[in-house]
Amino acid sequence: MPEHEYDIVIVGSGAGGGTVARELAPLCREGVRIAVLEWGPRLRPEELTGRELEMAGRLYFDGGGTMTRDRSLTVAAARTYGGSTAVYTGTSLHVPRRVVEAWGVPGLEWEDVQRRSERYAGENGVHLLPEELINENNTLFVEGCRRLGWPVRQFPLNLRGCRGGGVCNLGCPNGAKQGTHVVQLPAAEAEGVEVITNARVESLGDRQCRVVVSNPGFGEPSPWEEGEHRVRAKRIVVAAGGVRSPALLLHSGFGEELPALGRWITLHPALILVAEHARPITNIVGHPKSFYCEAFRGFLLETCMYFPFTTAKNLIGFGPEHSALMHRFDRLQQILVLVMDPARGENRITVDADGNPVIAYTLSPEVLDSFHSAMKAATAIFLAAGARRVHVPAGERFFVEAGEEGLLDELIPRRHVRPGRLSVSSAHPMGGCRMGGDPASSVTDGWGRVHGVPWLYVADASLFPACSEVNPYLTVMALAGRVAEAVRNDHGEVNAT
Ligand SMILES: Cc1cc2nc3c(=O)[nH]c(=O)nc-3n(C[C@H](O)[C@H](O)[C@H](O)COP(=O)(O)OP(=O)(O)OC[C@H]3O[C@@H](n4cnc5c(N)ncnc54)[C@H](O)[C@@H]3O)c2cc1C
């Protein structure tokens, strides 16, 4: 079996791993050897076709639909150079002070998180889109909210040279989105960090990992030969994402000493709502997500526009009404509901015998209450924006029609809001390796150092002790920046002694 030696190995190249690689890259000038091991491929530009099903298969784990154990929701996470930053929409929000204070992690101050996320927002080109680039799917949302007197805000986005292709979640063919695949990883590689793609870390042992290299038949071939490899490193930073970092650590046996490992996950459950206008609107062309409304307790409403397959799967029901709505795709307006789910110990990642993650997550009554309120609020916004009719998944009928604004409580009863009746998804898995002071209730300290394992760190969304409440990537980067600082300090201290 080929063997490789590094000083620092980073598992995963997404928002967390890419940031750690960039922050540690200057150490390469002093001869420190650093590698990123990334399960997914590095796609060639011509392979980003924007075709929905093709790209889902090339970019995502399980085509973007990893199911929870009870099959009540699907989780999307990317498996590619840049991780989920290659498919994210680029909305760039800062975590509120109240969230970090409620996390209560010793040594973690909101001011530090804020300072770091502002730095990454600058590095990744975050700005507000000019008015001429905003399509009607977005402006109608603004109009609807304003007519109802609900405050609406514009999303800062991390784009450079957006041409409005609308396929952000299928990988931007124009390279406009400023994820780690565009900003941090190329900069780290230029300084000497090696990125080994198509390299799945199977398990971790004492300062080493077992890696399997396998080329999927698209993308650049891995720089390493196919087959098993052993990699030794003085320090290993796990940044495999909110589902796969806890799974990798559990499969590697760390759960025995760390009872919180895999637990307290939150998913930010999401629901896509669809309305039909009487005329065609600009929807699929242009950036999909430019505005949000945070007027409510327990959920956020955001603009969104999904592709035909994803849209069809999110409508409840079959037959003529479903088909008629899909045939009017050019008239559809969409709103995304994001529910802030509480962290609970019983919502957890476990692993099967092969080390694959099993996501045990129950949609709680509080989450279903939030979906219920959100469906009524979104329906009100659509109708205030002039929609002809709205498809409400848990409605009494397939459509709520214009003019029925006063009947929403009757037409959208709480009793229909239940698993199986809603097509719920998640793109924001968080927790499972939560930070904290106590090894009995957390996995790492406030700098991502795994309790009791001096060579091991975590640097991704799994660090969150509870939901971030807002779209999370800037917070992941800020926390990963702290982990890189801890690794650098620890490495320097050991070398100095
Ligand atoms: C469709 C979509 C849209 C989104 N839009 C937004 C948005 O607009 N704004 C926002 O703030 N957030 C958004 N997010 C969320 C954001 O992308 C994530 O929160 C963030 O990328 C998480 O960073 P991470 O490092 O934890 O994981 P990831 O970025 O997912 O990276 C994990 C990496 O680890 C690799 N990996 C996993 N297991 C292994 C292993 N065993 N060996 C080697 N490599 C491994 C994976 O292939 C992946 O590349 C979106 C996510 C999705 C899926």
PDBQT file of the ligand as one rigid body, heavy atoms in Angstrom, charges set to zero:
ROOT
HETATM    1  C1  LIG A 501     -27.547  23.622  -2.662  1.00  0.00    +0.000 C 
HETATM    2  C2  LIG A 501     -26.923  24.371  -1.515  1.00  0.00    +0.000 A 
HETATM    3  C3  LIG A 501     -27.071  25.759  -1.431  1.00  0.00    +0.000 A 
HETATM    4  C4  LIG A 501     -26.505  26.456  -0.359  1.00  0.00    +0.000 A 
HETATM    5  N1  LIG A 501     -26.597  27.827  -0.335  1.00  0.00    +0.000 NA
HETATM    6  C5  LIG A 501     -26.013  28.502   0.681  1.00  0.00    +0.000 A 
HETATM    7  C6  LIG A 501     -26.033  29.920   0.693  1.00  0.00    +0.000 A 
HETATM    8  O1  LIG A 501     -26.526  30.568  -0.237  1.00  0.00    +0.000 OA
HETATM    9  N2  LIG A 501     -25.489  30.569   1.768  1.00  0.00    +0.000 N 
HETATM   10  C7  LIG A 501     -24.912  29.879   2.810  1.00  0.00    +0.000 A 
HETATM   11  O2  LIG A 501     -24.463  30.519   3.768  1.00  0.00    +0.000 OA
HETATM   12  N3  LIG A 501     -24.856  28.535   2.797  1.00  0.00    +0.000 NA
HETATM   13  C8  LIG A 501     -25.369  27.832   1.761  1.00  0.00    +0.000 A 
HETATM   14  N4  LIG A 501     -25.281  26.471   1.728  1.00  0.00    +0.000 N 
HETATM   15  C9  LIG A 501     -24.621  25.796   2.859  1.00  0.00    +0.000 C 
HETATM   16  C10 LIG A 501     -23.092  25.857   2.761  1.00  0.00    +0.000 C 
HETATM   17  O3  LIG A 501     -22.675  25.490   1.478  1.00  0.00    +0.000 OA
HETATM   18  C11 LIG A 501     -22.523  24.911   3.814  1.00  0.00    +0.000 C 
HETATM   19  O4  LIG A 501     -22.998  25.315   5.088  1.00  0.00    +0.000 OA
HETATM   20  C12 LIG A 501     -21.003  24.896   3.862  1.00  0.00    +0.000 C 
HETATM   21  O5  LIG A 501     -20.437  24.665   2.605  1.00  0.00    +0.000 OA
HETATM   22  C13 LIG A 501     -20.579  23.815   4.840  1.00  0.00    +0.000 C 
HETATM   23  O6  LIG A 501     -19.171  23.746   4.860  1.00  0.00    +0.000 OA
HETATM   24  P1  LIG A 501     -18.468  22.415   5.366  1.00  0.00    +0.000 P 
HETATM   25  O7  LIG A 501     -17.013  22.627   5.260  1.00  0.00    +0.000 OA
HETATM   26  O8  LIG A 501     -19.073  22.035   6.659  1.00  0.00    +0.000 OA
HETATM   27  O9  LIG A 501     -18.936  21.252   4.342  1.00  0.00    +0.000 OA
HETATM   28  P2  LIG A 501     -18.849  21.172   2.770  1.00  0.00    +0.000 P 
HETATM   29  O10 LIG A 501     -18.698  22.512   2.162  1.00  0.00    +0.000 OA
HETATM   30  O11 LIG A 501     -20.016  20.358   2.342  1.00  0.00    +0.000 OA
HETATM   31  O12 LIG A 501     -17.496  20.368   2.492  1.00  0.00    +0.000 OA
HETATM   32  C14 LIG A 501     -17.276  19.050   2.933  1.00  0.00    +0.000 C 
HETATM   33  C15 LIG A 501     -16.309  18.373   1.960  1.00  0.00    +0.000 C 
HETATM   34  O13 LIG A 501     -15.800  17.192   2.549  1.00  0.00    +0.000 OA
HETATM   35  C16 LIG A 501     -15.723  16.168   1.561  1.00  0.00    +0.000 C 
HETATM   36  N5  LIG A 501     -15.754  14.877   2.255  1.00  0.00    +0.000 N 
HETATM   37  C17 LIG A 501     -16.788  14.337   2.948  1.00  0.00    +0.000 A 
HETATM   38  N6  LIG A 501     -16.422  13.152   3.473  1.00  0.00    +0.000 NA
HETATM   39  C18 LIG A 501     -15.136  12.952   3.111  1.00  0.00    +0.000 A 
HETATM   40  C19 LIG A 501     -14.216  11.893   3.335  1.00  0.00    +0.000 A 
HETATM   41  N7  LIG A 501     -14.534  10.820   4.079  1.00  0.00    +0.000 N 
HETATM   42  N8  LIG A 501     -12.992  11.962   2.759  1.00  0.00    +0.000 NA
HETATM   43  C20 LIG A 501     -12.629  13.046   2.017  1.00  0.00    +0.000 A 
HETATM   44  N9  LIG A 501     -13.478  14.087   1.782  1.00  0.00    +0.000 NA
HETATM   45  C21 LIG A 501     -14.709  14.032   2.322  1.00  0.00    +0.000 A 
HETATM   46  C22 LIG A 501     -16.946  16.428   0.704  1.00  0.00    +0.000 C 
HETATM   47  O14 LIG A 501     -16.791  15.813  -0.573  1.00  0.00    +0.000 OA
HETATM   48  C23 LIG A 501     -16.968  17.950   0.648  1.00  0.00    +0.000 C 
HETATM   49  O15 LIG A 501     -16.204  18.419  -0.431  1.00  0.00    +0.000 OA
HETATM   50  C24 LIG A 501     -25.806  25.745   0.659  1.00  0.00    +0.000 A 
HETATM   51  C25 LIG A 501     -25.647  24.361   0.557  1.00  0.00    +0.000 A 
HETATM   52  C26 LIG A 501     -26.184  23.671  -0.513  1.00  0.00    +0.000 A 
HETATM   53  C27 LIG A 501     -25.987  22.171  -0.598  1.00  0.00    +0.000 C 
ENDROOT
TORSDOF 0
